[in-house]
Amino acid sequence: MEEELKCPVCGSLFREPIILPCSHNVCLPCARTIAVQTPDGEQHLPQPLLHSRGPGLPAAAAAAAAAPPLDHEAAAGPACSGGGGSAASGLGGGAAGGGDHADKLSLYSETDSGYGSYTPSLKSPNGVRVLPMVPAPPGSSAAAARGAACSSLSSSSSSITCPQCHRSASLDHRGLRGFQRNRLLEAIVHRYQQGRGAVPGAPAAPAVAICQLCDRTPPEPAATLCEQCDVLYCAACQLKCHPSRGPFAKHRLVQPPPPPPAPAEAASASPGTAQGAPSGGGGCKSPGGAGAGATGGSAARKSPTCPEHDMEHYSMYCVSCRTPVCYLCLEEGRHSQHEAKPLGAVWKQHKAQLSQALNGVSDKAKEAKEFLVQLKNILQQIQENGLDYEACLVAQCDALVDALTRQKAKLLTKVTKEREHKLKMVWDQINHCTLKLRQSTGLMEYCLEVIKENDPAGFLQISDALIKRVQVSQEQWVKGALEPKVSAEFDLTLDSEPLLQAIHQLDFIQMKCRVPPVPLLQLEKCCTRNNSVTLAWRMPPFTHSPVDGYILELDDGDGGQFREVYVGKETLCTIDGLHFNSTYNARVKAFNSSGVGPYSKTVVLQTSDVAWFTFDPNSGHRDIILSNDNQTATCSSYDDRVVLGTAAFSKGVHYWELHVDRYDNHPDPAFGVARASVVKDMMLGKDDKAWAMYVDNNRSWFMHCNSHTNRTEGGVCKGATVGVLLDLNKHTLTFFINGQQQGPTAFSHVDGVFMPALSLNRNVQVTLHTGLEVPTNLGRPKLSGN
């Protein structure tokens, strides 16, 4: 809540907050710093000196902190009791450049309407225009300089720009005093500070109230308090800055209030005690240094008074201006011709509206809390799922590594077998060739020795056999015998490129999205009320297919074709405006990017046999007054005003009654049906959107398009009952008074969508009775007159 209690200019808790026309709040001293003058009121003064700002301190806050704690609220009226910041802001514009001058011209062109906007210059970080203070002339006191500045400002045309919405409003002759003081916010800030306890290191509250205009150190004790200016004066400053003459003659001077309790005493005060404004600080100082409205113990907060009529308390509320006023404002002020209501009644009404609005915010806050819980659950699930997926990824990669290791061992085994086979083949060939070579070499050496012998006879004895042996030995070295049977190269080629590419492309794939499964209707949540049906459904558990939305289909209540009545992501849907006493079939299906899933089972829903409805506060004329849970209606005007019912009929037979609770001065209430667009500020039936019977104490007429027909004797009085029978099967409209049909069938060929309707003035009050069966014992019609 603390952010709601901080001033948008200085960033500190509100001190003496005032309400700007745009409904935003700002501290009074800060308002002085952001007030500007229009060109006609500018006075050319020496170049102002900008006050130094500490790091992180906005310009407006620095100016507010340096501004004297004077209440320009009173000074800007005919008088000034301070407001050095506003005086500077109003008078320092003469030194502004061309862009600054253009800003003020833009503002001036719009302020003749009292409200405008402009592009600020010399901005603080939040876009607020902050003008510096004008230094006092040499040799003059600070109080005198402030009084002179305020006197000049009171005669000039000034404006103030909201620091939040940047909308500007012109100041009248009262200056900032023309804006209302937000004492409620002031009290809330005070209670908030009390709840937080004393701030460590904060200075103790002064023992007595001190003057707010003294330039002495320390300031003199205050002798008087001006109730209009809300400023404390010592005797000397009162004579100098607030003389009892001229525009100050009507101001009331009283004794200064007692000082506020110490922090410990304030903390021990009973809860709910109304306290005044908190002590000054952060650039905004309250009267008396600690809040002029603060009193000790259980003293009540000072009741606010009307700024235009001294000493008059607020008692009424101006509806046109939306502001509290006193009785003199209504008698002789500018609110004399405005509509006014008692202040207490409007207060209670606005409290009720605020409470109702807070209920909606509370519901949203509850939903937000539930949503935060859901998000935190999602965080936890993300953590858990992340760990699960990491473990799964590690396991999958380890499985790939194991499979590659096993395949590596298989491939190494193949290489080993191939190598051993080649080695065996070569060794076998080496051994065979060595044997043959040894045999051939021995034969060659023997033959050479035989050739060396000189015995022809002996040679011839063995030469034939040797020749054959040499030829056989030669034939053993056939072609290919001296060629290796195996190659030294291995005919094994491992193609690892596809596997490497697959490893590089190894990534998470998007699972192919499937269409959603069949939704499950939650029959325990499906229901009917009047002529509306509510259906609920959900997806089956452990559904992995994503769902983008649902399509709900409903037939026409007569077994006809289905039609789409809802498409969206919600799983709960209410369909209004159906026919009464009808049977509807409904089904739902889900869809995603892959397509539409199958339909759910069909559920059968029966609408109500009879209509239960009330008067509709949203469709009625603003003069209509509803009570008794919107079942009783009257009017605040002497003119006829129209109110409709909450039900709409397009099919079936419907009957309802209206009981006359009050009937004064023979008015002409009208009963019937109408379209939703019927005119609401005249008698029912005068336009082409209504079909009605209007009746006085003696006779009745039927009326449509301002045509009066079938005058019938017999009227209504207090305690009478008027019945309306709408038969959309036969397309007729009939009226009854006290159980007897009034005249013939009022209207035929009635077709379309109709709503129950009534027009009356302040002399009549009726109560609606619905949920009635169509009566079978209604009397015969009375004969109509001319």
URMO-V323735 format. One record per pair of residues at least 6 apart in sequence whose ideal C-beta (glycine too) atoms are under 7 Angstrom apart, sorted by the first residue. I is the first residue (numbers start at 1). J is the second residue. D is the distance in Angstrom with one decimal. If there is no record, write none. Layout:
i = [I:I]
j = [J:J]
d = [D:D]
This chain:
i = [5:5:5:5:5:6:6:7:7:7:7:7:8:8:8:8:9:9:9:9:9:9:9:9:9:10:10:10:10:10:10:10:10:11:11:12:12:12:12:13:13:13:13:14:14:14:14:14:15:15:15:15:15:15:15:16:16:16:16:16:16:17:17:17:17:17:17:18:18:18:18:18:18:18:18:18:19:19:19:19:20:20:20:20:20:21:21:22:22:22:24:24:24:25:25:26:27:27:28:28:28:28:29:29:29:29:29:29:29:30:30:30:30:31:31:32:32:32:32:32:32:33:33:33:33:33:33:33:33:34:34:34:34:34:34:34:34:35:35:35:35:35:35:35:35:36:36:36:36:36:36:36:36:37:37:37:37:37:38:38:38:38:38:38:39:39:39:40:41:41:41:42:42:43:43:43:44:45:45:45:45:47:48:48:48:48:48:48:49:49:50:51:51:51:51:51:53:53:58:58:58:59:59:60:60:60:61:63:63:63:63:64:64:64:65:66:67:67:67:68:68:68:68:69:69:69:69:70:70:70:70:70:70:70:70:71:71:71:71:71:71:72:72:72:72:72:72:73:73:73:74:74:74:74:74:74:74:75:75:75:75:75:75:75:76:76:76:76:76:76:76:76:77:77:77:77:77:78:78:78:79:79:79:80:80:80:80:80:81:81:81:81:81:82:82:82:82:83:83:84:84:84:85:86:87:87:87:87:87:87:88:88:88:88:89:90:90:90:91:91:91:92:92:92:93:99:100:100:103:103:103:103:106:106:107:107:107:107:110:110:111:111:114:114:115:115:116:117:117:117:118:118:120:120:120:120:120:121:122:122:122:123:124:126:127:128:129:134:136:136:137:141:142:143:143:143:143:143:147:153:154:157:158:158:159:159:159:159:160:160:160:161:171:172:177:178:181:183:183:186:187:187:187:189:190:190:190:190:190:190:191:193:194:194:197:197:198:205:205:205:205:205:206:206:207:208:208:209:209:209:209:209:209:209:210:210:210:210:210:211:211:211:211:211:211:211:212:212:212:213:213:213:214:214:214:220:221:222:222:222:222:222:223:223:223:223:224:224:224:224:224:225:225:225:225:225:225:226:226:226:226:227:227:228:228:228:229:229:230:230:231:232:232:232:233:233:242:250:252:252:256:257:257:257:258:258:259:260:260:260:260:261:265:269:270:273:274:274:275:275:276:276:276:276:276:276:276:277:277:277:277:277:278:278:279:279:279:279:280:280:286:293:293:303:304:305:305:305:306:306:306:306:306:308:308:309:309:309:312:312:313:314:314:314:314:315:315:315:316:316:316:316:316:316:316:317:317:317:317:317:318:318:318:318:319:319:319:319:320:320:321:321:324:325:325:329:330:330:411:414:415:418:418:422:425:425:426:426:429:429:436:439:440:443:443:443:447:447:450:450:450:453:513:513:513:513:513:514:514:515:515:515:515:515:515:516:516:516:516:516:516:516:517:517:517:517:517:518:518:518:519:519:519:519:519:519:519:519:520:520:520:520:521:521:521:521:522:522:522:523:525:526:526:526:526:526:527:528:528:528:528:530:530:530:530:531:531:531:531:531:531:531:531:532:532:532:532:533:533:533:533:533:534:535:535:535:535:536:536:537:537:537:538:539:539:545:546:547:547:548:548:548:549:549:549:549:550:550:550:550:550:551:551:551:551:551:552:552:552:552:552:553:553:553:553:553:553:554:554:554:554:554:554:555:555:555:555:557:557:557:557:557:562:565:566:577:578:578:579:579:579:579:580:580:580:580:580:580:581:581:581:582:583:583:584:585:585:586:586:586:587:587:587:588:589:589:589:589:589:590:591:610:610:610:611:611:611:612:612:613:613:613:613:613:614:614:614:614:614:615:615:615:615:615:615:615:616:616:616:616:617:617:619:620:620:621:621:621:621:621:623:623:623:623:624:624:624:624:625:625:625:626:626:628:631:631:632:632:632:633:633:633:633:634:634:634:634:635:635:635:635:636:637:637:638:638:639:640:640:640:640:640:641:641:641:642:642:642:642:642:643:644:644:644:644:645:645:647:647:648:648:649:649:649:650:650:650:651:652:652:653:653:653:654:655:655:655:655:655:655:656:656:656:656:656:656:657:657:657:657:657:658:658:658:658:658:659:659:659:659:660:660:660:660:660:660:660:661:661:661:662:662:662:663:663:663:663:664:665:666:666:667:667:667:667:668:668:668:669:669:669:669:669:669:670:670:670:670:670:670:670:671:671:671:671:671:671:672:672:672:672:672:672:672:672:672:673:673:673:673:673:673:673:674:674:674:674:674:674:675:676:677:678:678:678:678:679:679:683:683:684:684:684:684:684:685:685:685:685:685:686:686:687:688:690:690:691:691:691:691:692:692:693:693:693:693:693:694:694:694:695:695:696:697:697:697:698:698:699:699:699:699:699:700:700:700:700:700:701:701:701:701:702:702:702:702:702:704:710:710:710:711:711:711:712:712:712:712:712:713:713:714:714:714:716:716:720:720:721:722:722:723:723:724:724:725:725:725:726:726:731:731:731:731:732:732:732:732:733:733:733:734:734:734:735:735:736:736:739:739:740:740:741:741:741:741:741:742:743:743:743:744:744:758:760]
j = [13:14:188:189:192:12:13:14:26:27:30:284:26:126:163:164:26:27:30:34:60:61:64:128:163:27:30:60:61:64:282:283:284:58:61:281:282:283:284:189:193:278:282:25:27:185:186:189:27:277:278:280:284:285:286:27:28:181:277:284:286:25:26:27:182:185:186:25:26:28:31:176:179:180:181:182:25:179:180:182:26:160:162:169:179:115:169:162:165:167:162:164:165:182:185:163:64:284:71:73:176:284:64:67:69:85:283:284:285:60:64:283:284:160:176:67:72:83:85:86:89:60:63:64:67:85:89:130:131:60:89:128:129:130:160:161:163:86:89:90:158:159:160:171:176:89:90:93:104:129:131:158:159:90:93:156:157:158:104:107:108:111:157:159:104:105:108:157:156:157:158:93:94:91:94:152:94:91:92:94:134:95:88:92:95:132:133:134:132:135:132:62:63:66:132:133:59:62:124:125:126:124:130:124:128:130:283:85:130:132:133:85:283:284:283:133:84:85:133:82:84:142:146:82:212:280:285:81:82:83:84:146:212:213:231:81:82:229:230:231:287:82:83:86:150:175:176:176:177:230:81:177:226:228:229:230:231:81:82:83:150:154:175:229:83:153:154:171:174:175:176:177:173:174:175:177:247:154:173:247:242:247:248:147:150:151:153:154:213:229:231:241:242:146:150:213:231:150:153:133:146:149:133:153:134:146:149:150:152:153:131:132:133:134:131:153:156:158:134:149:152:131:132:134:104:121:121:122:118:119:120:121:118:119:116:118:159:168:116:117:159:170:169:170:167:169:168:166:167:168:161:168:127:128:129:161:166:129:129:130:131:129:130:163:166:163:161:149:142:145:145:215:215:213:215:237:240:241:241:175:175:170:171:175:168:169:170:171:168:169:171:168:178:178:307:307:304:301:304:277:274:275:301:278:275:276:277:278:291:294:275:278:266:267:263:267:263:259:260:262:279:290:259:289:259:221:259:221:222:232:256:257:259:288:219:221:222:232:289:219:220:222:232:233:234:237:231:232:287:233:237:241:220:234:237:234:234:232:233:234:256:288:233:234:235:238:233:238:253:254:256:232:254:255:256:257:292:233:242:251:253:252:254:251:252:310:242:251:287:292:287:256:287:288:241:242:248:310:310:311:288:288:292:295:295:296:290:290:291:294:296:296:296:297:298:298:300:301:294:301:291:292:293:294:295:301:302:286:291:292:293:294:286:291:286:289:290:291:286:289:292:301:302:313:314:311:312:313:312:314:325:326:329:329:333:326:328:329:326:328:326:324:325:326:343:326:327:343:325:327:330:340:341:342:343:324:340:341:343:346:325:335:338:340:338:339:340:341:338:339:335:338:343:335:340:335:336:340:494:492:492:490:492:486:485:486:484:486:484:485:476:473:473:469:470:473:466:470:459:462:466:459:545:546:592:593:594:545:594:545:592:594:595:596:597:539:545:547:590:591:592:597:539:540:543:545:597:597:598:600:537:538:539:550:588:589:590:600:537:538:540:600:537:600:601:603:536:537:538:603:536:534:535:536:603:605:534:605:606:607:608:608:611:612:647:577:578:579:580:607:608:611:647:574:575:576:578:575:578:584:605:607:574:552:573:586:603:571:572:571:588:600:571:547:590:592:592:590:592:591:592:593:567:568:569:591:568:571:588:589:590:564:567:588:589:591:565:566:573:586:588:562:563:564:565:586:587:562:563:565:575:584:586:561:562:584:585:578:579:582:583:584:587:575:573:648:584:607:607:650:651:652:607:608:609:611:652:654:607:609:652:607:604:606:605:602:604:602:603:605:599:600:602:600:596:597:598:599:600:597:597:771:772:773:647:654:770:770:771:645:646:647:756:770:629:630:631:646:768:626:630:631:633:643:645:768:643:644:645:646:626:630:644:643:644:641:642:643:680:681:635:636:637:641:633:635:641:643:634:635:636:632:633:767:767:768:661:765:767:643:758:760:766:760:762:764:765:641:760:761:762:762:761:762:761:762:761:682:683:759:760:761:680:681:759:678:680:684:757:759:758:674:755:756:757:755:756:755:756:753:755:726:728:754:728:752:753:728:728:729:727:729:774:726:723:724:725:772:774:775:724:756:768:769:770:772:721:722:723:769:772:671:722:758:766:768:721:766:767:769:716:717:718:719:720:764:766:765:766:767:718:764:765:716:717:718:764:763:763:696:697:760:761:763:764:694:695:696:694:695:759:760:764:766:683:684:685:692:693:694:759:692:693:722:724:735:758:684:685:690:691:692:693:724:733:757:691:726:733:754:755:756:757:684:689:690:754:755:757:689:755:689:687:689:690:757:687:689:694:759:690:692:757:758:759:691:692:694:703:704:703:706:705:705:704:757:704:733:747:750:703:757:700:702:735:742:746:700:701:703:715:716:715:715:716:717:713:715:711:712:713:714:715:712:714:715:742:743:708:709:710:711:709:710:743:746:747:747:743:744:784:784:785:786:742:743:782:784:785:782:785:737:742:782:722:737:737:738:738:735:737:735:736:735:756:734:736:774:733:754:748:749:750:751:745:747:748:750:746:747:750:741:745:746:742:746:742:778:778:779:779:782:778:779:780:781:782:782:781:782:784:781:784:766:766]
d = [5.4:6.0:6.8:5.2:5.9:6.5:6.1:5.3:6.1:4.5:5.6:6.9:6.7:6.3:4.5:5.2:6.0:6.7:3.9:6.4:4.0:6.7:6.5:5.5:5.1:6.2:5.3:6.2:4.0:4.8:5.6:4.4:6.3:6.6:6.0:6.8:2.8:6.4:6.6:5.2:6.9:6.9:7.0:6.4:5.8:5.9:6.8:5.2:5.0:6.5:6.7:5.9:3.2:6.6:5.5:6.2:4.0:7.0:5.8:6.4:5.5:4.4:6.7:6.0:4.3:5.0:6.1:7.0:6.4:5.5:6.0:6.5:4.3:6.8:5.8:6.5:6.0:5.9:5.0:5.1:6.4:6.9:5.2:6.5:6.4:6.3:4.5:5.0:5.3:5.0:5.1:4.9:6.5:5.4:6.0:6.4:6.8:4.0:6.7:6.1:6.6:7.0:4.9:5.1:6.7:6.5:6.2:4.5:6.6:6.0:4.6:6.8:6.3:6.1:5.4:5.8:5.1:4.8:3.8:3.4:6.9:5.4:4.1:5.3:6.3:4.1:6.1:5.3:6.9:6.3:6.9:5.2:5.7:6.3:6.1:6.1:6.4:4.5:4.9:6.3:5.3:7.0:4.7:7.0:7.0:5.6:6.8:6.5:6.7:6.1:6.5:6.7:5.5:4.0:5.6:5.1:6.4:5.1:6.2:6.3:4.1:6.3:4.6:6.2:5.4:6.2:5.5:5.7:3.1:3.9:6.7:4.8:5.4:5.5:6.3:6.2:3.8:4.9:6.7:5.6:5.7:4.6:5.8:3.9:6.4:4.3:6.7:5.2:6.1:5.6:4.6:5.5:6.1:4.7:6.1:6.7:6.0:4.0:4.4:5.3:6.5:3.9:4.3:4.6:5.0:4.4:5.2:5.5:5.1:6.6:7.0:6.7:3.3:6.1:3.7:6.4:5.3:3.5:6.7:5.4:4.8:7.0:5.8:6.9:5.1:6.1:3.5:5.3:1.0:5.2:6.9:6.1:6.4:6.5:6.4:5.7:5.9:5.2:5.2:4.5:6.7:6.1:3.0:4.9:6.7:5.9:4.9:4.9:4.0:6.6:5.5:5.6:6.4:5.5:2.8:6.6:6.3:4.5:5.8:5.3:4.2:6.8:6.8:7.0:6.8:6.4:5.6:6.6:6.0:1.6:5.2:5.6:6.7:4.2:6.2:4.9:6.8:6.4:7.0:2.8:7.0:5.1:5.2:5.9:2.1:5.4:6.6:5.7:6.8:5.0:4.6:5.5:5.9:5.4:6.7:6.6:6.7:5.2:6.9:5.1:4.9:6.3:5.9:6.1:6.4:6.9:3.0:5.7:6.9:5.1:5.5:5.4:3.8:4.6:3.4:4.6:5.6:5.3:5.5:6.5:6.2:4.9:5.9:5.9:6.3:5.8:5.0:7.0:5.3:5.5:6.6:5.3:4.7:6.7:6.1:3.8:5.7:5.7:2.7:6.8:5.8:3.9:6.5:5.5:6.9:5.4:5.0:6.2:5.2:5.5:6.8:5.7:6.1:6.9:4.0:6.2:7.0:6.7:5.9:6.3:6.7:6.6:5.0:5.8:6.3:4.0:5.9:6.3:5.8:3.4:6.6:5.4:4.4:4.9:5.5:6.0:6.5:6.1:4.9:6.9:6.4:6.9:4.4:6.7:5.2:6.6:4.9:6.3:6.8:6.0:6.4:4.5:6.3:5.1:6.2:6.9:6.7:6.7:5.5:4.4:5.9:6.2:5.7:5.8:4.3:6.6:6.4:4.8:6.9:6.8:6.7:5.1:5.0:6.2:6.7:5.9:3.2:5.7:5.6:6.6:6.5:5.0:6.1:5.8:6.3:5.0:6.2:6.9:4.4:5.5:4.1:6.6:6.1:4.2:4.4:6.0:5.8:7.0:5.9:4.9:4.9:5.0:5.8:5.8:3.7:5.5:5.5:4.9:6.3:6.3:4.2:5.6:5.1:5.9:6.0:3.9:6.6:3.8:6.4:6.0:4.3:6.8:6.5:5.4:4.7:6.5:5.3:5.6:4.4:6.9:6.8:5.3:5.4:7.0:4.7:6.8:6.5:7.0:6.1:5.2:5.7:4.8:6.1:4.6:6.8:6.4:7.0:6.5:5.1:5.9:5.7:5.5:5.4:5.1:6.9:5.7:5.6:6.0:6.6:7.0:6.5:6.6:6.0:6.3:6.7:6.7:6.5:4.5:6.2:4.4:6.7:4.3:6.8:6.6:6.1:5.1:5.2:3.6:5.1:6.7:4.2:6.3:2.6:3.3:6.7:6.2:7.0:4.4:3.8:7.0:5.5:6.5:6.8:5.5:6.3:6.1:3.7:6.0:5.2:6.0:6.3:6.0:4.9:5.5:6.3:6.1:6.1:5.7:4.5:6.3:6.8:4.0:6.5:6.4:6.1:5.4:4.4:6.8:3.9:5.5:6.4:4.0:6.6:5.8:5.9:5.9:5.6:5.7:5.4:6.5:5.9:4.5:6.9:6.5:5.7:5.6:6.4:5.1:5.1:4.1:5.0:4.8:4.9:5.5:6.8:4.3:6.6:6.0:4.1:5.9:6.5:6.4:5.9:5.1:7.0:4.5:5.9:5.5:6.6:6.7:6.2:5.9:6.2:4.7:5.2:4.5:6.8:6.2:6.6:5.5:6.0:6.9:5.2:6.2:6.6:5.6:5.7:6.4:6.6:6.8:6.4:6.2:6.6:6.4:6.1:5.8:4.4:4.7:6.0:6.8:6.7:5.1:4.5:6.6:4.7:6.9:5.0:4.9:3.6:6.7:5.7:4.0:6.9:5.6:5.9:6.7:6.1:6.5:5.0:5.6:4.5:6.8:6.0:6.7:5.2:6.8:5.5:4.7:6.2:5.6:5.8:6.9:5.0:5.4:6.2:5.4:4.3:5.9:6.0:6.8:3.7:6.5:5.1:6.0:5.9:6.9:5.3:5.3:6.3:5.5:6.9:5.2:6.4:5.4:6.8:6.7:4.8:6.6:5.1:5.1:6.6:6.9:6.7:5.8:6.3:4.4:6.4:5.4:6.5:6.3:4.6:6.9:4.5:6.6:5.7:5.6:6.9:6.3:4.7:5.5:5.2:6.5:5.7:6.2:6.9:6.6:5.2:4.9:5.8:5.9:4.5:6.6:6.2:5.6:5.0:6.0:6.8:6.9:5.6:7.0:5.3:5.9:5.3:6.7:5.3:6.5:5.5:4.0:5.5:6.8:4.9:4.1:6.4:5.6:6.7:6.9:5.4:6.7:6.5:4.7:6.4:5.7:5.0:6.7:5.3:6.1:4.8:6.6:5.0:3.6:6.5:5.2:6.9:5.4:4.7:5.9:6.5:5.5:6.5:6.6:4.1:6.1:5.5:5.9:7.0:5.5:4.9:6.8:6.5:4.8:5.3:5.2:6.2:5.3:4.9:5.1:5.8:6.9:5.2:6.3:4.8:5.4:4.9:5.0:5.9:5.4:6.4:4.9:6.7:4.6:6.5:5.1:6.4:6.2:4.8:5.4:6.0:5.3:4.5:4.8:4.5:3.7:6.9:5.3:6.5:4.0:5.3:5.5:6.6:5.4:4.9:6.9:5.2:5.1:6.2:6.2:7.0:5.2:6.2:4.6:5.4:5.9:4.4:3.5:6.7:3.9:5.9:6.7:4.2:6.0:5.3:4.9:4.2:4.7:6.1:5.7:5.4:4.6:5.1:6.5:5.8:6.9:5.6:6.6:5.8:4.9:6.9:6.6:4.6:5.6:6.4:6.9:5.9:6.9:6.6:6.7:4.0:5.0:5.5:5.1:4.9:5.9:6.2:6.1:5.4:5.9:6.1:6.0:4.3:4.6:6.6:5.4:6.5:6.5:6.4:6.2:4.3:5.6:6.2:4.6:5.7:6.5:4.7:6.8:5.3:5.5:3.4:6.8:6.7:5.4:5.2:6.0:6.2:5.3:6.6:6.8:4.6:5.5:5.9:6.8:4.9:6.0:5.4:4.8:6.5:6.9:5.0:5.3:4.7:6.7:5.7:6.2:6.8:6.5:4.9:6.1:5.4:6.7:4.8:4.6:6.4:6.0:4.8:6.7:4.6:5.8:5.3:6.3:4.7:6.4:5.4:7.0:5.9:6.5:4.6:7.0:5.6:4.4:6.2:5.6:6.2:6.4:4.0:6.5:5.5:4.6:5.9:4.4:4.9:5.4:5.1:7.0:5.5:4.2:5.2:4.8:6.8:5.1:6.8:6.8:6.7:4.4:4.8:6.9:5.5:3.9:5.8:4.3:6.7:3.8:4.4:6.3:5.7:5.1:5.8:6.7:5.9:5.8:6.5:6.1:5.1:3.2:6.1:6.7:7.0:5.6:5.6:6.0:6.4:4.0:6.5:6.1:5.7:6.5:5.6:3.9:6.9:6.0:3.8:4.2:6.1:5.7:6.5:4.0:4.9:6.5:4.9:7.0:6.3:5.2:4.8:4.1:5.5:6.9:3.7:6.7:3.6:6.6:3.4:5.5:7.0:4.6:7.0:4.8:7.0:5.9:5.0:5.6:4.9:6.6:5.4:7.0:5.5:5.4:4.5:6.6:6.0:6.8:5.9:5.9:5.3:5.3:5.1:4.3:6.7:5.8:7.0:4.6:5.7:6.2:5.3:6.8:5.8:5.1:6.9:6.5:5.6:6.9:4.6:6.8:6.7:5.3:5.0:5.0:6.9:4.6:7.0:6.6:4.8:6.4:4.4:6.3:4.5:6.4:5.6:3.9:5.6:4.5:6.3:6.7:6.2:6.1:6.6:5.9:6.6:6.4:6.3:5.9:5.6:6.9:5.8:6.9:3.6:6.2:6.9:4.4:6.9:6.9:5.6:6.5:6.5:5.7:4.9:5.4:5.1:6.8:5.5:6.3:5.1:4.3:5.3:6.3:5.2:5.9:4.7:5.6:6.1:5.9:6.2:5.7:3.8:6.4:6.0:6.0:6.4:3.9:6.9:6.3:6.0:6.3:4.5:5.6:6.3:6.7:6.7]
